[in-house]
Amino acid sequence: MNTTKTEWPSSLDDNELEELDRYFRAHANDGDLLLDGVHGMLSALAVGPLDVMPDEWLPEVLHDPFTDEDEGNRVLALLAKLNDSIHAELDVDAYEPILGEIDTDAGPMLSAAGWCEGFSRAIDLRAGLWEKRLADDPQLMELLGPVMALAVDEGILSAEADFEKLSEDEYDECLSQVPIVLEAVSQYWQEHPATEAELQALTHDRDESSSTPPRQRSGHWVH
């Protein structure tokens, strides 16, 4: 389906994305998510097994108090709109991940590191459920393959075996598969919802946080 951004129910325009990006960069400490990471987190939550309310994921995103009420209301409104836009884009097959841009000797390059970091932190919010299902059902791991490959390549996730770095073409191919992965994972959880045993396991890991060491990222968001 070909749907323009202006037809999406709740899409952010470039100025609003820039505004959110500036806010996150102005308040970022080591390990904090930037706009690409927030988008990755909200994307994973959108297709995950259980709803995660804003009062649970907002502390993963916002760390400093707002300077005033107007700033707080504006940032929260933009985050709500960003969250809504992800669902809208997925509904009309128009999803694109927000990627970071890093400086290299060869010049600026797109990076999925931040997006993957956010995606992994969203999984951490329901770690017990995700881990049990990934261990019990190889189908879910297979569906997540391209995202897992990007995350391992960027050092977000560790792997038991040694893997060669993805080639540029392989990296781009994995990136192109991200919307397909999200759609497939969403459908998977709809068809195979969490069992009572998995929900019980979830309670034991609810308070666990990511142990991934922080990485430095530079550049700006790229959609």
C-alpha positions as CSV (number, residue, x, y, z in Angstrom):
1,M,0.0,0.0,0.0
2,N,1.4,3.4,-1.0
3,T,0.6,5.9,1.8
4,T,2.3,9.3,2.1
5,K,3.5,10.6,5.4
6,T,0.8,13.3,5.4
7,E,-1.9,10.6,5.3
8,W,-0.6,8.8,8.4
9,P,-2.8,9.4,11.4
10,S,0.0,10.6,13.7
11,S,3.3,11.2,11.9
12,L,6.0,13.6,13.0
13,D,7.3,16.0,10.4
14,D,11.0,16.6,10.0
15,N,10.9,19.7,12.2
16,E,9.3,17.7,15.0
17,L,11.8,14.9,14.6
18,E,14.6,17.5,14.8
19,E,13.1,19.0,17.9
20,L,13.0,15.6,19.7
21,D,16.5,14.8,18.5
22,R,17.8,18.1,19.9
23,Y,16.1,17.4,23.2
24,F,17.6,14.0,23.6
25,R,21.1,15.1,22.6
26,A,20.9,18.0,25.1
27,H,20.1,15.7,27.9
28,A,22.0,12.6,27.0
29,N,24.5,11.0,29.4
30,D,26.6,7.9,28.6
31,G,24.4,5.0,27.7
32,D,21.2,7.1,27.3
33,L,19.1,6.5,24.3
34,L,19.0,9.1,21.5
35,L,16.2,9.4,19.0
36,D,17.2,6.3,17.0
37,G,17.2,4.3,20.2
38,V,13.9,5.6,21.4
39,H,12.4,4.7,18.0
40,G,13.9,1.2,18.3
41,M,12.5,0.7,21.8
42,L,9.0,1.9,20.8
43,S,9.1,-0.3,17.7
44,A,9.8,-3.4,19.7
45,L,7.1,-2.5,22.2
46,A,4.6,-2.0,19.4
47,V,5.1,-5.6,18.1
48,G,5.8,-7.3,21.5
49,P,3.7,-9.9,23.4
50,L,2.3,-7.5,26.0
51,D,1.3,-3.9,26.3
52,V,3.9,-1.7,28.1
53,M,2.4,1.5,29.5
54,P,4.2,4.8,29.2
55,D,4.8,5.0,32.9
56,E,7.1,2.0,32.5
57,W,9.0,2.9,29.3
58,L,9.3,6.7,29.9
59,P,11.9,6.3,32.7
60,E,14.0,4.4,30.1
61,V,13.8,7.5,27.8
62,L,13.6,10.6,30.1
63,H,16.1,11.1,32.9
64,D,16.4,14.8,33.6
65,P,13.5,16.9,35.0
66,F,11.9,19.3,32.6
67,T,12.9,23.0,32.9
68,D,9.2,24.0,32.9
69,E,5.7,22.7,32.3
70,D,5.6,23.8,28.7
71,E,8.7,21.9,27.8
72,G,7.5,18.8,29.6
73,N,4.1,18.9,27.8
74,R,5.8,19.4,24.5
75,V,8.3,16.6,24.8
76,L,5.6,14.2,26.1
77,A,3.3,15.1,23.2
78,L,6.0,14.5,20.7
79,L,6.9,11.1,22.2
80,A,3.2,10.1,22.2
81,K,3.0,11.2,18.5
82,L,6.2,9.2,17.7
83,N,4.7,6.1,19.4
84,D,1.4,6.5,17.5
85,S,3.3,7.0,14.2
86,I,5.0,3.6,14.6
87,H,1.7,1.8,14.9
88,A,0.3,3.8,12.0
89,E,3.3,3.1,9.8
90,L,3.1,-0.6,10.6
91,D,-0.6,-0.7,9.8
92,V,0.0,0.7,6.3
93,D,3.2,-1.1,5.5
94,A,5.1,2.2,5.5
95,Y,7.5,1.7,8.5
96,E,11.1,2.9,8.3
97,P,13.5,2.7,11.3
98,I,15.2,5.9,12.4
99,L,18.9,5.3,12.1
100,G,21.9,7.1,13.5
101,E,24.8,8.5,11.5
102,I,28.4,7.9,12.6
103,D,31.6,9.5,11.4
104,T,34.1,7.2,9.9
105,D,37.4,7.6,8.0
106,A,35.4,7.0,4.8
107,G,32.8,9.7,5.8
108,P,29.4,9.6,7.4
109,M,27.7,6.2,7.5
110,L,24.3,5.0,8.7
111,S,24.3,2.9,11.8
112,A,21.6,0.7,13.3
113,A,23.5,0.5,16.7
114,G,21.2,3.0,18.5
115,W,18.0,1.5,17.0
116,C,19.1,-2.0,18.0
117,E,20.0,-0.8,21.5
118,G,16.5,0.6,22.0
119,F,15.0,-2.6,20.6
120,S,17.0,-4.7,23.0
121,R,16.0,-2.6,26.0
122,A,12.4,-3.0,25.1
123,I,12.9,-6.8,25.2
124,D,14.6,-6.3,28.6
125,L,11.3,-4.8,29.9
126,R,9.7,-8.2,29.3
127,A,12.9,-10.3,29.6
128,G,11.4,-13.4,31.2
129,L,8.8,-13.7,28.6
130,W,11.0,-13.1,25.6
131,E,13.8,-15.3,26.9
132,K,11.6,-18.2,27.6
133,R,9.9,-18.1,24.2
134,L,13.2,-17.6,22.3
135,A,14.5,-20.7,24.1
136,D,11.4,-22.8,23.5
137,D,10.5,-21.8,20.0
138,P,13.2,-21.4,17.3
139,Q,10.6,-19.9,15.0
140,L,10.8,-16.6,16.9
141,M,14.6,-16.5,16.8
142,E,14.4,-17.2,13.1
143,L,11.9,-14.3,12.5
144,L,14.2,-11.9,14.5
145,G,17.3,-13.1,12.5
146,P,18.0,-9.8,10.5
147,V,17.6,-7.7,13.7
148,M,19.7,-10.1,15.7
149,A,22.4,-10.0,13.0
150,L,22.6,-6.2,13.1
151,A,22.6,-6.2,16.9
152,V,25.5,-8.7,17.0
153,D,27.4,-6.9,14.3
154,E,27.1,-3.6,16.3
155,G,28.1,-5.2,19.6
156,I,24.7,-4.7,21.1
157,L,24.2,-8.5,21.6
158,S,26.9,-11.1,22.3
159,A,26.9,-14.4,20.5
160,E,28.2,-17.8,21.6
161,A,30.0,-18.3,18.3
162,D,32.3,-15.9,16.5
163,F,30.8,-14.2,13.5
164,E,32.5,-12.2,10.8
165,K,31.4,-8.6,10.4
166,L,28.6,-8.1,8.0
167,S,29.6,-6.8,4.6
168,E,28.1,-3.5,3.5
169,D,25.6,-5.4,1.3
170,E,24.7,-7.8,4.0
171,Y,24.2,-4.9,6.5
172,D,22.0,-3.1,4.0
173,E,20.0,-6.2,3.4
174,C,19.4,-6.7,7.1
175,L,18.2,-3.1,7.4
176,S,15.8,-3.6,4.5
177,Q,14.3,-6.6,6.3
178,V,13.5,-4.6,9.5
179,P,9.9,-3.7,8.6
180,I,9.3,-7.3,7.5
181,V,10.7,-8.6,10.8
182,L,8.4,-6.3,12.8
183,E,5.3,-7.3,10.9
184,A,6.2,-11.0,11.3
185,V,7.0,-10.7,15.0
186,S,3.7,-8.9,15.6
187,Q,1.8,-11.6,13.8
188,Y,3.7,-14.3,15.7
189,W,2.7,-12.9,19.1
190,Q,-0.9,-12.5,18.0
191,E,-1.0,-16.1,16.9
192,H,1.0,-17.4,19.9
193,P,0.2,-15.3,22.9
194,A,1.9,-15.6,26.2
195,T,1.0,-18.6,28.3
196,E,0.3,-18.5,32.0
197,A,3.7,-20.1,32.7
198,E,5.5,-17.5,30.7
199,L,3.6,-14.7,32.5
200,Q,4.7,-16.1,35.8
201,A,8.3,-16.3,34.6
202,L,8.0,-12.6,33.6
203,T,7.5,-11.4,37.1
204,H,10.9,-12.7,38.2
205,D,12.7,-10.6,35.6
206,R,10.6,-7.4,35.6
207,D,13.2,-5.3,37.4
208,E,16.3,-6.5,35.5
209,S,18.1,-3.8,33.5
210,S,20.3,-4.1,30.5
211,S,24.0,-4.8,31.2
212,T,25.2,-3.7,27.8
213,P,28.1,-1.3,28.1
214,P,27.4,2.2,26.7
215,R,28.6,3.2,23.2
216,Q,29.4,6.6,21.9
217,R,27.4,7.8,18.9
218,S,27.8,11.0,17.0
219,G,26.0,12.5,14.1
220,H,22.3,13.0,13.7
221,W,19.1,11.0,13.1
222,V,18.4,9.7,9.7
223,H,14.9,8.5,8.7
